[in-house]
Amino acid sequence: MGGMSNGAYAAAYAQSLSDPDAFWGEAAQLIEWITPPTTVLDSSNPPFYRWFTGASLNTCFNALDRHVRDGRGEQIAMYYDSPVTGTKASFTYADLLDQVSRFAGVLSGLGVEKGDRVLIYMPMIPEAAIAMLACARLGAVHSVVFGGFAPAELSARIEDAKPVVIVSASCGIEPTRTIAYQPMLDAGIERSAHKPESVIMFQRPQLPAEIGVTDKDWQECDWAELMRDAEPAGCVEVDATDPLYILYTSGTTGRPKGIVRDNGGHAVALRWSMENIYDVHPGEVWFTASDVGWVVGHSYIVYAPLLTGATTILYEGKPVGTPNAGAFWRIIAEYGAVGMFTAPTAYRAIKREDPNAELLAGHDISHLRNVFLAGERLDPDTYHWANDVLHCEVVDNWWQTETGWPICSNMRGLEPMPIKPGSPSVPVPGYDVQVLDEVGAQCDRGNEGAIAIKLPMPPGTLPTLWQDDARYVSGYLSVYEGYYLTGDGGKIDEDGYVYVMGRTDDVLNVAGHRLSTGSIEAALAGHPAVAECAVIGVADDFKGQIPRGLVVLKGGIDASTEGDRIVKELVQRVRDEVGAVASLKQVDIVAGLPKTRSGKILRKTMRELADGKTPTIPGTIEDASVLDALAGTLRHTVH
């Protein structure tokens, strides 16, 4: 690794690829098993590799019970800090264990058994983490749906996961508004062919849901009452290969893809990552500013810190506006965090509001060792600003919902390395990262290609998609035999540092949230005036990418008189159908969309035009004059 060949990283990385059994067998000793693993990597059925086949454990036991048993019962497991409601709370490991076992008892009383699915649709409140851990306790499979998702997104997930129970809260709270969840949940269940047997509603005083007034027989009484009468439940033994959760990621088309996470490999990988990548140890405080609805929230708000015996901070607020751009500094100072994790967008927002970091004054953040950023590319500008302001290491790390934990990072615990702005550093042990050309040959160092990971991938990554092995193979493993295709393009430099240059498909990355163009297009296409539409992701200094909509109106509609009204309605439709997170502001009415002769809309070509680049125009284009007519519109982006 460019002069690092004798280091701890090089040795660990080499062993992880040449002898994964030894490497992950040793890492597995940090987890407490019911049946310890005798098999580490199971290669009996490629490309479906499995980890720790035949071993058994309980993830919740590893996150809570064993720490209480081993003397951490009085240590704080979780701080809850909610500037949007003006409340704070803290839970010791003993408190959390009590709450989780009670809620597991509630679920069990509603008939939830090992292998059943429970859908969780909640904001950033402790009850969301409690519900997740309660599912893990019972061996039930949780599927958390981000609290802002609209009915269409919800119903697709209900339909696919078929939950026995849905756990929700009455509202989510944003700095400027309160979002009622019950109407969206009602509509989501209404649209789905599958109906849950029960819904548990956590009532928030800011906007309680109306319970019992609907004629639905699945409404349950409220949380406090259920918890008071609950019989605490014990831990259920599950196989290492049994699913812990399903997390849906936006597919480019059609049904959402249910990423499956297993129990055993997940626990081993996350526990290893906490000390080796993030340099956070038992008893230390860790702050991840994300949402439990996203993978970062699953891995690094809930599971990894608790599996490690660290203290996690659950923050219901924003980087700015709750109340100002000093919010993160207050949290870090107040709770003594040694590391924090968020998306580059958050730091861009802080930098925009407080360019000289004047709000840092009066907050002692000297104990902060590292700030980790992931979710989209960390641009060098933001890196340098954060580095200058915080006087600690600012570390980019790159991964995906599918992998569940970093593919590339700078291993702050294992062996810190020099940082190169624009690169998330080097592949994490277990990930054989390669850059391939069109025919699957490795690109020379410094040359761009498709970033792929040679199979098997390490523990903790997706073993398949929920009840869809065929789609897992066709979507990820079919382009290069024996490789997982990340969908990102990039290069590896002469020191082995990886540079991720962006998505190679039509998935947008808006402020660290992956959204498919397909779901936004579906909302636009549903408008009665729209004949055809396309959505492209345009580069944006602040959010990484923002969506732009291009629509062709049906014949006989006069754009000059009707256009403004239609555009307003389209923006509102996307907000209602996909959710505010899509942040679609610009829709242009155009005469036609460029296509290939087979009818595929040339989104990439339009995106390049909008980004001011020279577009690659494929030879299969049907009518090049359509593109010429669009050029002026595309080059005008309203930021």
Secondary structure, 3 states (H helix, E strand, C coil): CCCCCCCHHHHHHHHHHHCHHHHHHHHHHHCCCCECCCCCEECCCCCCCEECCCCEECHHHHHHHHHHHHHHCCCEEEEEEECCCCEEEEEEHHHHHHHHHHHHHHHHHCCCCCCCEEEEECCCCHHHHHHHHHHHHHCCEEEECCCCCCHHHHHHHHHHHCCCEEEEECEEECCCCEEECHHHHHHHHHHCCCCCCEEEEECCCCCCCCCCCCCCCCECCCHHHHHHHCCCCCCCCEECCCEEEEEEECCCCCCCEEEEEECHHHHHHHHHHHHHCCCCCCCCEEEECCCCCCHHHHHHHHHHHHHHCCEEEEECCCCCCCCCCCHHHHHHHHHCEEEEEECHHHHHHHHHHCCCCHHHCCCCCCCCCEEEECCCCCCHHHHHHHHHHHCCEEEECECCCCCCCCCEECCCCCCCCCCCCCCCCEECCCCEEEEECCCCCECCCCCCEEEEEECCCCCCCCCCECCCHHHHHHHHHCCCCCEEEEEEEEEECCCCCEEEEEECCCEEEECCEEEEHHHHHHHHHCCCCEEEEEEEEEEECCCEEEEEEEEEECCCCCHHHHHHHHHHHHHHHHHHHCCHHHCCCEEEECCCCCEECCCCECHHHHHHHHCCCCCCCCCCECCHHHHHHHHHHHCCCCC
